[in-house]
Amino acid sequence: MGNEPAYLLDVTRLISRLGQGPLTGIDRVEAAWLGHLQGRPHLLVARLGPVQAVLPPAAGADLLRWVAGDLSGLPPASPLDRLLRQAGARPRAKWALVRRAVIRAPRSGRGLRARVLRRLPGPVTYLNVGHTNLDPGWLAGMGWAHPVVLVHDTIPLDHPEFTRAGQGPIFRARLQSALRHAATIATISEATRADLLRWRGRLGIPERAPVIVAPIGTTLAAPVPGDLPPDLDLSRPFFVALGTIEPRKNHALLLDAWELLARRLPPSAIPQLFIVGRRGWENAATFARLDALPPGGPVREMNDLSDGAVAALLDRAHGLLMPSRSEGFGLPLTEAAARGTAVIATPLPTARALLGDAATFLPPDDPAAWAARIEAAAAQPRQVLQPVDVPGWSAHFETVSKAVMTQAARRGAPG
């Protein structure tokens, strides 16, 4: 679209994720924006140690390649780096990017305005989609750049039991900063917007910025069967659970359901469960159960599959299983439904809004109901459903850009 704003995109989170395995949902949104801005007026900014480093667009292309697993272009680790245990991708990338910075500012961002506006046509918008680098001093100082903050969910406040210890207060401070200092706040779903407005009231923060809904897009990777483990048996019915293995994803229910199936079915008739995702946090009991799984059994954990391998599984699975207790959006739902793969999920507001009648909804505390539904589905040939029309990235980018331009017109261009 014409007259698009120039962006100062915060990539602090993506840099922190280097070398940490497949990207999570929030990571993918930051990467999508970075890809979208290639060829458009923009600069990048990241909090790297004691500085806010402003990076040229070319650094974004390198960062996209690095997060995809291609580490070419990273400087080799020196003997001192190895001695200090700084030889991984993340520390090497941080120092490589600091050296490429076109502007370095203190963590407060003091002095950035004039130097950024000399490099970008106005108006400039600071865009933060990663839930990081939201300190109040920094965000308040970025008022000249009409800060836009994307909020994915309020789970750390609504369900602190599902997050890392201590994350609740950290997230609260970041959310308060966004509510007080952002010029526009975007949410990824109507459910998250409702949660955000509720928390704005509970925190006693006056209404300042408009809160818009900009559903995130779904990227359907091409299937790459060759990336699957060679010993994987795809000849028998199988189901996929996709996402970080953390408490709110409720993998324990699926393990309970498979124990029920094992009690009433002969081994050859038990469908397979492929749990795909890296291990998260605060989930020791589930990790212990996964560690105790017998080799060659019907349940298998896979932590580092490529997007192409995941696509190959979803294209052949009898169903995606998502018994989550809370979600801001739920990308696995749209990734499966857009391929015509059956979905069995908990009836969260986001899931119902995205899929409507195109999914089977079951309660999050009834493993017997899940076992019965899974057994019935596995006894039939794999269903190929009508693909669901899911949100695309272009609509997300356009929604945010329109809101940015509206605010810029109301407030006047900086300068």
C-alpha positions as CSV (number, residue, x, y, z in Angstrom):
1,M,0.0,0.0,0.0
2,G,1.2,3.5,-0.6
3,N,2.5,6.0,2.0
4,E,3.5,3.2,4.3
5,P,5.2,4.3,7.5
6,A,8.9,3.8,8.0
7,Y,9.5,1.3,10.9
8,L,12.0,0.9,13.6
9,L,11.4,-2.8,14.3
10,D,12.6,-4.2,17.6
11,V,14.3,-7.6,17.1
12,T,15.6,-8.1,20.7
13,R,13.6,-11.3,21.1
14,L,14.7,-12.9,17.8
15,I,18.4,-12.3,18.7
16,S,17.8,-13.9,22.1
17,R,16.3,-17.0,20.5
18,L,19.3,-17.8,18.3
19,G,20.5,-21.3,18.9
20,Q,17.5,-22.2,21.0
21,G,15.8,-24.5,18.5
22,P,12.6,-24.0,16.4
23,L,10.9,-20.7,16.8
24,T,7.9,-20.3,19.0
25,G,4.7,-18.5,18.1
26,I,5.9,-15.1,19.3
27,D,9.2,-15.6,17.6
28,R,7.5,-16.3,14.3
29,V,5.5,-13.1,14.5
30,E,8.8,-11.1,14.9
31,A,10.4,-13.0,12.1
32,A,7.3,-12.4,9.8
33,W,7.5,-8.7,10.4
34,L,11.3,-8.8,9.7
35,G,10.6,-10.6,6.4
36,H,7.8,-8.2,5.5
37,L,10.0,-5.2,5.9
38,Q,12.7,-6.4,3.6
39,G,12.8,-3.9,0.8
40,R,10.7,-1.3,2.7
41,P,12.0,1.7,4.6
42,H,13.1,0.5,8.0
43,L,15.8,0.1,10.6
44,L,16.1,-2.5,13.3
45,V,16.8,-1.9,17.0
46,A,17.7,-4.4,19.7
47,R,18.8,-4.1,23.3
48,L,22.2,-5.8,23.3
49,G,23.8,-5.7,26.7
50,P,24.2,-2.1,27.9
51,V,23.2,-0.5,24.6
52,Q,20.2,-0.1,22.3
53,A,21.8,-0.9,18.9
54,V,20.2,0.4,15.7
55,L,21.0,-1.9,12.8
56,P,20.8,-1.5,9.1
57,P,18.2,-3.5,7.0
58,A,21.0,-5.8,5.7
59,A,21.4,-7.1,9.3
60,G,17.8,-8.3,9.2
61,A,18.4,-10.6,6.2
62,D,21.3,-12.1,8.1
63,L,19.2,-12.5,11.2
64,L,16.4,-14.3,9.3
65,R,19.0,-16.7,7.9
66,W,20.5,-17.4,11.3
67,V,17.1,-18.1,13.0
68,A,16.4,-20.5,10.2
69,G,19.5,-22.4,11.2
70,D,22.0,-21.2,8.5
71,L,24.8,-19.7,10.6
72,S,27.0,-18.7,7.7
73,G,28.3,-15.2,8.2
74,L,28.6,-15.5,11.9
75,P,32.2,-14.7,13.1
76,P,34.0,-17.8,14.4
77,A,34.4,-18.1,18.1
78,S,37.8,-17.1,19.4
79,P,39.7,-19.1,22.0
80,L,38.7,-16.6,24.6
81,D,35.0,-17.0,23.6
82,R,35.3,-20.7,24.1
83,L,37.1,-20.2,27.5
84,L,34.2,-17.9,28.6
85,R,31.6,-20.2,27.1
86,Q,30.5,-17.6,24.7
87,A,31.0,-19.7,21.5
88,G,27.3,-20.3,20.8
89,A,25.3,-18.7,18.1
90,R,23.6,-16.1,20.3
91,P,26.6,-14.4,21.9
92,R,28.5,-14.5,18.5
93,A,25.5,-12.9,16.8
94,K,25.1,-10.3,19.5
95,W,28.7,-9.0,19.1
96,A,28.6,-9.3,15.4
97,L,25.5,-7.1,15.3
98,V,26.9,-4.6,17.8
99,R,29.8,-4.1,15.5
100,R,27.4,-3.5,12.6
101,A,25.3,-1.0,14.5
102,V,24.8,2.4,12.7
103,I,23.7,4.0,15.9
104,R,24.4,3.0,19.5
105,A,22.5,4.6,22.3
106,P,22.2,4.0,26.1
107,R,19.4,1.6,27.2
108,S,17.1,4.6,27.7
109,G,17.4,5.5,24.0
110,R,18.5,9.0,24.8
111,G,19.6,10.8,21.7
112,L,18.1,8.4,19.2
113,R,15.5,10.7,17.6
114,A,17.7,13.0,15.5
115,R,20.0,10.2,14.4
116,V,17.2,7.9,13.3
117,L,15.3,10.7,11.5
118,R,18.4,11.4,9.5
119,R,18.3,7.9,8.2
120,L,14.6,7.2,7.7
121,P,11.8,9.3,6.1
122,G,9.2,10.4,8.6
123,P,6.9,9.6,10.2
124,V,8.8,6.8,11.9
125,T,7.1,4.1,14.0
126,Y,8.7,2.0,16.7
127,L,7.2,-1.5,16.5
128,N,7.6,-4.0,19.2
129,V,5.9,-7.4,18.7
130,G,8.0,-9.6,20.9
131,H,7.0,-8.9,24.5
132,T,10.6,-7.8,25.2
133,N,12.5,-4.4,25.6
134,L,9.4,-2.8,27.1
135,D,11.1,-1.0,30.0
136,P,9.1,2.1,30.9
137,G,12.1,4.5,30.5
138,W,12.9,3.2,27.0
139,L,9.2,3.1,25.8
140,A,8.5,6.6,27.2
141,G,11.5,8.0,25.5
142,M,10.3,6.5,22.2
143,G,7.2,8.6,22.1
144,W,8.5,10.6,19.2
145,A,8.3,7.4,17.1
146,H,4.6,6.6,17.9
147,P,5.3,3.3,19.7
148,V,3.2,0.3,18.6
149,V,3.1,-2.7,20.9
150,L,1.6,-6.1,19.9
151,V,0.3,-8.0,22.9
152,H,-0.1,-11.8,22.3
153,D,-1.9,-12.7,25.5
154,T,-2.1,-12.0,29.2
155,I,-1.5,-15.6,30.4
156,P,1.3,-14.7,32.9
157,L,-1.3,-12.6,34.8
158,D,-4.3,-14.8,34.3
159,H,-2.5,-18.1,34.9
160,P,0.8,-17.5,36.7
161,E,0.8,-21.2,37.5
162,F,1.5,-21.9,33.8
163,T,4.6,-19.7,33.5
164,R,8.1,-19.7,34.7
165,A,8.6,-18.7,38.3
166,G,8.8,-14.9,38.7
167,Q,7.4,-14.2,35.2
168,G,4.1,-12.7,36.5
169,P,5.6,-9.6,38.0
170,I,8.0,-9.1,35.0
171,F,5.1,-9.4,32.5
172,R,2.9,-7.1,34.7
173,A,5.6,-4.4,34.5
174,R,6.0,-4.7,30.8
175,L,2.2,-4.6,30.2
176,Q,1.9,-1.5,32.4
177,S,4.7,0.1,30.4
178,A,2.9,-0.6,27.1
179,L,-0.5,0.6,28.4
180,R,1.0,3.8,29.6
181,H,3.4,4.7,26.8
182,A,2.3,3.0,23.5
183,A,0.6,5.2,20.9
184,T,-1.2,2.1,19.6
185,I,-1.7,-1.4,21.1
186,A,-2.5,-4.3,18.8
187,T,-3.7,-7.7,20.0
188,I,-3.7,-11.0,18.0
189,S,-7.3,-11.9,18.8
190,E,-10.5,-10.5,20.1
191,A,-10.1,-12.7,23.2
192,T,-6.7,-11.1,24.0
193,R,-8.2,-7.7,23.4
194,A,-10.9,-8.4,26.0
195,D,-8.3,-9.7,28.4
196,L,-6.1,-6.6,27.9
197,L,-8.9,-4.2,28.5
198,R,-9.9,-6.1,31.6
199,W,-6.3,-5.9,33.0
200,R,-6.1,-2.2,32.0
201,G,-9.1,-1.6,34.3
202,R,-7.8,-3.8,37.1
203,L,-4.4,-2.1,37.0
204,G,-6.1,1.3,37.2
205,I,-4.4,2.6,34.0
206,P,-6.3,5.3,32.2
207,E,-7.2,4.7,28.5
208,R,-4.5,6.2,26.4
209,A,-3.9,4.3,23.2
210,P,-6.5,2.6,20.9
211,V,-6.5,-1.2,21.2
212,I,-6.9,-2.8,17.8
213,V,-7.2,-6.5,16.8
214,A,-4.8,-7.7,14.2
215,P,-5.0,-11.5,13.9
216,I,-1.6,-13.0,13.0
217,G,-1.1,-14.9,9.8
218,T,-0.5,-18.6,9.2
219,T,2.4,-19.7,7.0
220,L,2.0,-23.2,5.6
221,A,5.4,-24.7,5.1
222,A,5.9,-27.1,2.3
223,P,6.0,-30.8,3.5
224,V,9.5,-32.3,3.6
225,P,9.1,-36.0,4.4
226,G,12.9,-36.5,4.1
227,D,13.3,-34.4,7.3
228,L,11.4,-36.9,9.4
229,P,13.2,-39.4,11.6
230,P,13.8,-42.5,9.4
231,D,12.5,-44.9,11.9
232,L,9.1,-43.2,12.2
233,D,6.2,-45.5,11.5
234,L,3.6,-43.6,9.4
235,S,1.8,-46.7,8.3
236,R,-0.4,-46.8,11.4
237,P,-2.8,-44.1,12.5
238,F,-1.2,-41.3,14.4
239,F,-2.1,-38.0,16.0
240,V,0.1,-34.9,16.5
241,A,0.4,-32.6,19.5
242,L,2.3,-29.5,18.4
243,G,3.8,-26.8,20.7
244,T,6.2,-26.2,23.6
245,I,5.8,-28.8,26.3
246,E,4.6,-26.5,29.1
247,P,1.9,-26.8,31.7
248,R,-0.8,-24.8,29.9
249,K,-0.5,-27.0,26.8
250,N,-1.9,-29.9,29.0
251,H,0.2,-32.7,27.6
252,A,-0.6,-34.7,30.8
253,L,-4.2,-35.1,29.6
254,L,-3.0,-36.8,26.4
255,L,-0.7,-39.1,28.3
256,D,-3.6,-40.0,30.5
257,A,-5.8,-40.7,27.4
258,W,-3.1,-43.0,25.9
259,E,-2.9,-44.9,29.2
260,L,-6.6,-45.5,28.9
261,L,-6.3,-46.6,25.3
262,A,-3.5,-49.0,26.3
263,R,-5.8,-50.7,28.9
264,R,-8.5,-51.5,26.4
265,L,-6.8,-52.0,23.1
266,P,-4.3,-54.6,21.9
267,P,-0.9,-53.1,21.2
268,S,-1.4,-53.3,17.4
269,A,-4.6,-51.2,17.6
270,I,-3.3,-48.4,19.8
271,P,-2.9,-45.3,17.6
272,Q,0.4,-43.4,17.8
273,L,0.9,-40.0,19.5
274,F,3.7,-37.8,18.3
275,I,4.4,-35.0,20.7
276,V,6.3,-32.3,18.7
277,G,7.9,-29.4,20.5
278,R,10.8,-28.5,22.7
279,R,10.5,-28.8,26.5
280,G,9.5,-25.7,28.4
281,W,9.3,-25.0,32.1
282,E,7.6,-25.9,35.4
283,N,6.6,-29.3,34.1
284,A,8.6,-31.8,35.9
285,A,5.9,-34.4,36.3
286,T,5.1,-34.5,32.6
287,F,8.8,-34.6,31.7
288,A,9.2,-37.6,34.0
289,R,6.4,-39.4,32.3
290,L,7.9,-38.6,28.9
291,D,11.3,-39.9,30.0
292,A,9.7,-43.1,31.2
293,L,8.1,-43.9,27.8
294,P,9.2,-47.2,26.4
295,P,11.3,-47.2,23.2
296,G,9.1,-48.3,20.3
297,G,5.9,-47.5,22.2
298,P,2.9,-45.7,20.8
299,V,3.8,-42.3,22.3
300,R,6.9,-40.6,21.0
301,E,8.4,-37.2,21.8
302,M,10.3,-35.2,19.0
303,N,11.9,-31.9,20.0
304,D,13.7,-30.5,16.9
305,L,11.7,-31.1,13.8
306,S,11.9,-28.7,10.9
307,D,8.8,-26.8,9.7
308,G,8.9,-29.1,6.6
309,A,8.9,-32.2,8.8
310,V,6.0,-30.9,10.9
311,A,4.0,-30.1,7.7
312,A,4.7,-33.7,6.5
313,L,3.2,-35.0,9.7
314,L,0.2,-32.8,9.7
315,D,-0.6,-33.8,6.1
316,R,-0.8,-37.5,7.1
317,A,-2.1,-37.3,10.7
318,H,-5.5,-38.5,11.7
319,G,-5.7,-35.3,13.7
320,L,-4.1,-32.5,15.6
321,L,-4.7,-32.6,19.4
322,M,-4.6,-29.4,21.3
323,P,-5.9,-29.7,24.9
324,S,-4.6,-26.3,26.0
325,R,-5.9,-24.6,29.0
326,S,-5.2,-21.1,27.7
327,E,-4.1,-19.6,24.4
328,G,-3.8,-16.1,22.9
329,F,-4.2,-17.4,19.4
330,G,-3.2,-21.0,18.7
331,L,-1.1,-21.3,15.5
332,P,-1.1,-25.1,15.5
333,L,-4.9,-24.9,15.1
334,T,-4.8,-22.9,12.0
335,E,-1.7,-24.7,10.6
336,A,-3.7,-28.0,10.8
337,A,-7.1,-26.7,9.8
338,A,-5.8,-24.9,6.7
339,R,-4.4,-28.2,5.5
340,G,-7.7,-30.0,6.0
341,T,-6.4,-32.0,9.0
342,A,-9.0,-32.8,11.7
343,V,-8.6,-30.9,14.9
344,I,-9.6,-31.9,18.4
345,A,-9.2,-29.1,20.9
346,T,-10.4,-27.5,24.1
347,P,-13.2,-25.0,23.6
348,L,-11.2,-21.9,24.3
349,P,-12.6,-18.6,22.9
350,T,-9.7,-18.2,20.4
351,A,-10.2,-21.8,19.1
352,R,-13.9,-21.3,18.7
353,A,-13.4,-18.0,16.9
354,L,-10.8,-19.4,14.5
355,L,-12.4,-22.8,13.7
356,G,-16.1,-22.6,14.6
357,D,-17.7,-25.9,13.7
358,A,-14.6,-27.2,11.9
359,A,-13.1,-28.7,15.0
360,T,-14.2,-31.2,17.7
361,F,-14.2,-29.5,21.1
362,L,-13.6,-31.5,24.3
363,P,-13.1,-30.4,28.0
364,P,-9.5,-30.1,29.3
365,D,-10.1,-32.4,32.3
366,D,-11.7,-35.4,30.7
367,P,-9.1,-37.9,29.4
368,A,-11.8,-40.5,28.9
369,A,-13.7,-38.3,26.4
370,W,-10.4,-37.7,24.6
371,A,-9.5,-41.4,24.5
372,A,-13.0,-42.3,23.1
373,R,-12.8,-39.7,20.4
374,I,-9.3,-40.6,19.4
375,E,-10.1,-44.3,19.3
376,A,-13.1,-43.7,17.1
377,A,-11.1,-41.5,14.7
378,A,-8.2,-44.0,14.5
379,A,-10.6,-46.8,13.6
380,Q,-11.6,-44.9,10.4
381,P,-9.6,-44.0,7.4
382,R,-7.9,-40.6,7.7
383,Q,-10.4,-37.8,7.0
384,V,-9.4,-35.0,4.6
385,L,-11.6,-32.1,5.5
386,Q,-12.4,-28.9,3.7
387,P,-9.4,-26.6,4.4
388,V,-10.4,-23.7,6.7
389,D,-9.8,-20.2,5.5
390,V,-7.4,-18.9,8.1
391,P,-6.0,-15.4,8.7
392,G,-3.1,-14.4,6.4
393,W,-0.1,-12.2,7.1
394,S,-1.0,-9.5,4.5
395,A,-4.2,-8.6,6.4
396,H,-2.2,-8.4,9.7
397,F,0.4,-6.1,8.2
398,E,-2.2,-3.9,6.6
399,T,-4.3,-3.6,9.8
400,V,-1.3,-2.5,11.8
401,S,-0.1,-0.1,9.1
402,K,-3.5,1.5,8.8
403,A,-3.7,2.1,12.5
404,V,-0.2,3.6,12.5
405,M,-1.0,6.0,9.7
406,T,-4.2,7.0,11.4
407,Q,-2.4,7.8,14.6
408,A,0.4,9.6,12.8
409,A,-2.2,11.8,11.0
410,R,-3.9,12.7,14.3
411,R,-0.7,13.5,16.2
412,G,1.3,15.0,13.4
413,A,4.6,13.7,11.9
414,P,7.7,14.0,14.1
415,G,10.3,16.4,13.2
